[in-house]
């Protein structure tokens, strides 16, 4: 189950982009090129399809249509997202959503189309919308009474996962009180606690085994609730005194928590997983093996993973193909997105034996970066 293509128009950094997506995708580009905004386009569809979300909430959480619409948009003011989806059986799906805002700054659907193969299942505005324009404040994707002919597509979007775990939020979950499936980790321990005991124990054993590679002193992981019912993650480390090696999440390092969150996310679900810079806080030796972890995951459960990264260590993996890398390049009229394999100079370098890191990262480095070394001289 994966998204095979995405097209964006007037979406944040992207005046227009249209690229295929492989089972494993690496987004590479300089700071502020739009890697997070690329991932957010997929998150947006997830938020629209989510039972607790919908178009109005998805737009409001991004501070309105005017904040979503590309600053480069001129004559054509509508925002448009279109994705092709392969759910594993039958013809591929296509979902297209075009929206803008009315005079009251409410998000309004301008067009919503669902097709499967050659068959059109939905095309809006329809006759009902014309009778009652207020219906265009909602998509059919988010409504169970109108999406029955394409509910499996809606379910697919709603199960997309995004992870950019912030260790401090795991240590202080009160900062994210009320959030559910918080991608930044505010309710991460509650997510673990919601798993069945059998699933939790099985996953913690697998995660412990993997974590021992990065944290050799780690012996065991466990999840316990305190007297108030609040879950706490406990790690037992080697110690000369019996029972003296237990530490909870407040004592675990940023790298340990981020790697633990990554491993849990990889095991949790089969819908696409969106990862934001998974290399943060991790040792180079660990980062180098992340692509292989993702490849094994893809082979085992056919799960699509889309990763944004700046890491040369991560992209140095020789198993990464040019078709798996999307290069984001800022231009005067918005960010351009291209498949690394489609660039002749990059393809020549890859065919010559260079890794993606060697062939691509120098092309994404900001010009004049060496001037930063002179910063102190002006003080």
HUHUVEN-V270213 format. One record per residue. N is the residue number from 1. SS is DSSP state (h for helix, s for strand, l for the rest). NEAR is the number of other ideal C-beta (glycine too) atoms within 12 Angstrom. D_LAST is the distance of its C-alpha to the last C-alpha in whole Angstrom. Layout:
n={N | N}
ss={SS | SS}
near={NEAR | NEAR}
d_last={D_LAST | D_LAST}
This chain:
n={1 | 2 | 3 | 4 | 5 | 6 | 7 | 8 | 9 | 10 | 11 | 12 | 13 | 14 | 15 | 16 | 17 | 18 | 19 | 20 | 21 | 22 | 23 | 24 | 25 | 26 | 27 | 28 | 29 | 30 | 31 | 32 | 33 | 34 | 35 | 36 | 37 | 38 | 39 | 40 | 41 | 42 | 43 | 44 | 45 | 46 | 47 | 48 | 49 | 50 | 51 | 52 | 53 | 54 | 55 | 56 | 57 | 58 | 59 | 60 | 61 | 62 | 63 | 64 | 65 | 66 | 67 | 68 | 69 | 70 | 71 | 72 | 73 | 74 | 75 | 76 | 77 | 78 | 79 | 80 | 81 | 82 | 83 | 84 | 85 | 86 | 87 | 88 | 89 | 90 | 91 | 92 | 93 | 94 | 95 | 96 | 97 | 98 | 99 | 100 | 101 | 102 | 103 | 104 | 105 | 106 | 107 | 108 | 109 | 110 | 111 | 112 | 113 | 114 | 115 | 116 | 117 | 118 | 119 | 120 | 121 | 122 | 123 | 124 | 125 | 126 | 127 | 128 | 129 | 130 | 131 | 132 | 133 | 134 | 135 | 136 | 137 | 138 | 139 | 140 | 141 | 142 | 143 | 144 | 145 | 146 | 147 | 148 | 149 | 150 | 151 | 152 | 153 | 154 | 155 | 156 | 157 | 158 | 159 | 160 | 161 | 162 | 163 | 164 | 165 | 166 | 167 | 168 | 169 | 170 | 171 | 172 | 173 | 174 | 175 | 176 | 177 | 178 | 179 | 180 | 181 | 182 | 183 | 184 | 185 | 186 | 187 | 188 | 189 | 190 | 191 | 192 | 193 | 194 | 195 | 196 | 197 | 198 | 199 | 200 | 201 | 202 | 203 | 204 | 205 | 206 | 207 | 208 | 209 | 210 | 211 | 212 | 213 | 214 | 215 | 216 | 217 | 218 | 219 | 220 | 221 | 222 | 223 | 224 | 225 | 226 | 227 | 228 | 229 | 230 | 231 | 232 | 233 | 234 | 235 | 236 | 237 | 238 | 239 | 240 | 241 | 242 | 243 | 244 | 245 | 246 | 247 | 248 | 249 | 250 | 251 | 252 | 253 | 254 | 255 | 256 | 257 | 258 | 259 | 260 | 261 | 262 | 263 | 264 | 265 | 266 | 267 | 268 | 269 | 270 | 271 | 272 | 273 | 274 | 275 | 276 | 277 | 278 | 279 | 280 | 281 | 282 | 283 | 284 | 285 | 286 | 287 | 288 | 289 | 290 | 291 | 292 | 293 | 294 | 295 | 296 | 297 | 298 | 299 | 300 | 301 | 302 | 303 | 304 | 305 | 306 | 307 | 308 | 309 | 310 | 311 | 312 | 313 | 314 | 315 | 316 | 317 | 318 | 319 | 320 | 321 | 322 | 323 | 324 | 325 | 326 | 327 | 328 | 329 | 330 | 331 | 332 | 333 | 334 | 335 | 336 | 337 | 338 | 339 | 340 | 341 | 342 | 343 | 344 | 345 | 346 | 347 | 348 | 349 | 350 | 351 | 352 | 353 | 354 | 355 | 356 | 357 | 358 | 359 | 360 | 361 | 362 | 363 | 364 | 365 | 366 | 367 | 368 | 369 | 370 | 371 | 372 | 373 | 374 | 375 | 376 | 377 | 378 | 379}
ss={l | s | s | s | s | s | s | s | s | s | s | l | l | s | s | s | s | s | s | s | l | l | l | s | s | s | s | s | s | l | l | l | l | l | h | h | h | h | h | h | h | h | h | h | h | h | h | h | h | l | l | l | l | l | h | h | h | h | h | h | l | l | l | l | h | h | h | h | s | l | l | l | l | l | l | l | l | l | s | s | s | s | s | s | s | s | l | l | l | l | l | l | s | s | s | s | s | s | s | s | s | l | l | l | l | l | s | s | s | s | s | s | s | s | s | s | l | l | s | s | s | s | s | s | l | l | h | h | h | h | h | l | h | h | h | h | h | l | l | l | l | l | l | l | l | l | l | h | h | h | h | h | h | h | h | h | h | h | l | l | s | s | s | l | l | l | h | h | h | h | h | l | h | h | h | h | l | l | l | l | l | l | l | l | l | l | l | h | h | h | h | h | h | h | l | l | h | h | h | h | h | h | h | h | h | h | h | h | h | h | h | h | h | h | l | l | l | s | s | s | s | s | s | s | s | l | l | l | l | l | s | s | s | s | s | s | s | l | l | l | l | l | l | l | l | s | s | s | l | l | l | l | l | h | h | h | h | h | h | h | h | h | h | h | h | h | h | l | l | l | l | l | s | s | s | s | l | l | l | l | l | l | l | h | h | h | h | l | l | h | h | h | h | h | h | h | h | h | h | h | h | l | l | l | s | s | s | s | s | l | l | h | h | h | h | l | l | l | l | l | l | h | h | h | s | s | s | s | s | s | s | l | l | s | s | s | s | s | s | h | h | h | l | h | h | h | h | h | h | h | h | l | l | l | l | h | h | h | h | h | h | h | h | h | l | l | l | l | h | h | h | h | h | h | h | h | h | h | l}
near={28 | 33 | 41 | 25 | 28 | 39 | 29 | 41 | 32 | 34 | 43 | 36 | 37 | 40 | 30 | 26 | 39 | 23 | 35 | 25 | 36 | 32 | 29 | 36 | 43 | 49 | 49 | 42 | 35 | 26 | 19 | 17 | 32 | 35 | 37 | 31 | 35 | 40 | 41 | 34 | 44 | 43 | 36 | 42 | 42 | 39 | 34 | 41 | 40 | 29 | 22 | 18 | 30 | 30 | 39 | 29 | 22 | 36 | 32 | 22 | 23 | 28 | 14 | 21 | 33 | 19 | 20 | 38 | 34 | 30 | 21 | 25 | 26 | 13 | 8 | 17 | 23 | 27 | 40 | 35 | 47 | 32 | 41 | 27 | 38 | 27 | 30 | 19 | 12 | 14 | 17 | 24 | 38 | 32 | 44 | 35 | 43 | 32 | 40 | 30 | 26 | 18 | 7 | 12 | 18 | 21 | 37 | 32 | 42 | 30 | 27 | 38 | 29 | 37 | 24 | 24 | 15 | 9 | 17 | 19 | 29 | 33 | 21 | 31 | 24 | 22 | 10 | 18 | 24 | 12 | 11 | 13 | 18 | 17 | 23 | 30 | 27 | 34 | 45 | 36 | 45 | 35 | 26 | 18 | 13 | 24 | 29 | 17 | 21 | 33 | 25 | 26 | 40 | 37 | 26 | 33 | 40 | 30 | 28 | 42 | 37 | 37 | 38 | 31 | 40 | 26 | 32 | 22 | 28 | 37 | 27 | 20 | 30 | 16 | 18 | 25 | 14 | 13 | 20 | 17 | 30 | 26 | 31 | 25 | 37 | 28 | 28 | 42 | 40 | 27 | 34 | 36 | 24 | 18 | 22 | 11 | 14 | 10 | 20 | 26 | 18 | 18 | 28 | 31 | 20 | 22 | 36 | 32 | 18 | 29 | 36 | 25 | 21 | 32 | 31 | 14 | 21 | 32 | 22 | 26 | 39 | 27 | 32 | 22 | 17 | 15 | 7 | 8 | 11 | 20 | 25 | 29 | 42 | 29 | 34 | 27 | 27 | 18 | 16 | 9 | 9 | 9 | 12 | 11 | 19 | 24 | 27 | 26 | 35 | 20 | 20 | 34 | 25 | 24 | 26 | 39 | 38 | 39 | 40 | 43 | 45 | 42 | 39 | 37 | 38 | 32 | 30 | 29 | 31 | 24 | 34 | 43 | 43 | 37 | 43 | 34 | 29 | 39 | 32 | 28 | 26 | 35 | 23 | 17 | 17 | 30 | 32 | 26 | 27 | 40 | 36 | 21 | 36 | 35 | 25 | 20 | 31 | 28 | 15 | 14 | 22 | 20 | 33 | 37 | 45 | 41 | 48 | 38 | 41 | 31 | 33 | 25 | 25 | 39 | 38 | 28 | 29 | 18 | 24 | 37 | 27 | 32 | 25 | 35 | 44 | 45 | 40 | 40 | 31 | 25 | 19 | 10 | 18 | 28 | 36 | 29 | 39 | 31 | 31 | 41 | 27 | 19 | 26 | 14 | 20 | 33 | 23 | 15 | 23 | 29 | 14 | 12 | 11 | 24 | 29 | 41 | 33 | 22 | 33 | 42 | 30 | 22 | 26 | 38 | 20 | 19 | 12 | 10 | 15 | 10 | 12 | 13 | 10 | 11 | 10 | 8 | 8 | 8 | 5}
d_last={55 | 52 | 50 | 51 | 49 | 47 | 46 | 44 | 44 | 41 | 40 | 36 | 34 | 37 | 39 | 42 | 42 | 45 | 45 | 48 | 47 | 48 | 49 | 46 | 43 | 39 | 36 | 34 | 31 | 27 | 25 | 27 | 30 | 32 | 33 | 34 | 35 | 38 | 39 | 39 | 42 | 44 | 43 | 44 | 47 | 48 | 47 | 49 | 52 | 51 | 54 | 51 | 49 | 51 | 49 | 48 | 46 | 45 | 43 | 42 | 40 | 38 | 38 | 41 | 42 | 39 | 36 | 38 | 39 | 37 | 35 | 36 | 40 | 42 | 45 | 46 | 45 | 46 | 45 | 47 | 47 | 50 | 50 | 53 | 54 | 56 | 58 | 60 | 63 | 65 | 63 | 59 | 58 | 56 | 54 | 53 | 51 | 50 | 49 | 47 | 47 | 50 | 50 | 49 | 46 | 48 | 48 | 51 | 53 | 53 | 55 | 56 | 58 | 59 | 61 | 62 | 63 | 65 | 66 | 64 | 64 | 62 | 61 | 60 | 60 | 64 | 67 | 66 | 62 | 64 | 66 | 64 | 60 | 59 | 59 | 56 | 54 | 55 | 55 | 58 | 56 | 55 | 59 | 61 | 64 | 63 | 61 | 64 | 65 | 62 | 61 | 60 | 57 | 56 | 56 | 54 | 51 | 51 | 51 | 48 | 45 | 41 | 39 | 36 | 36 | 33 | 34 | 33 | 36 | 38 | 38 | 38 | 40 | 41 | 38 | 40 | 43 | 46 | 44 | 46 | 45 | 42 | 40 | 37 | 39 | 40 | 44 | 43 | 45 | 48 | 48 | 49 | 52 | 53 | 54 | 58 | 58 | 60 | 57 | 54 | 56 | 56 | 52 | 51 | 53 | 52 | 48 | 48 | 50 | 47 | 44 | 46 | 44 | 41 | 41 | 44 | 45 | 46 | 49 | 50 | 49 | 51 | 50 | 52 | 52 | 52 | 54 | 52 | 53 | 49 | 49 | 47 | 46 | 47 | 46 | 48 | 46 | 48 | 48 | 51 | 52 | 54 | 53 | 49 | 47 | 47 | 44 | 43 | 41 | 38 | 38 | 38 | 35 | 33 | 34 | 38 | 38 | 37 | 39 | 42 | 41 | 41 | 44 | 46 | 45 | 47 | 50 | 50 | 52 | 53 | 51 | 48 | 45 | 41 | 39 | 35 | 33 | 35 | 33 | 30 | 30 | 33 | 33 | 34 | 37 | 38 | 36 | 38 | 41 | 41 | 42 | 45 | 46 | 45 | 48 | 50 | 50 | 51 | 54 | 55 | 55 | 54 | 51 | 48 | 45 | 42 | 38 | 35 | 33 | 30 | 31 | 32 | 34 | 36 | 37 | 38 | 41 | 44 | 46 | 44 | 45 | 44 | 46 | 44 | 40 | 39 | 36 | 34 | 33 | 31 | 32 | 32 | 35 | 34 | 34 | 37 | 39 | 41 | 42 | 41 | 44 | 45 | 42 | 44 | 41 | 40 | 44 | 44 | 42 | 43 | 47 | 45 | 45 | 41 | 40 | 38 | 35 | 35 | 37 | 35 | 31 | 30 | 31 | 29 | 26 | 23 | 23 | 20 | 19 | 17 | 14 | 13 | 13 | 10 | 8 | 6 | 6 | 4 | 0}
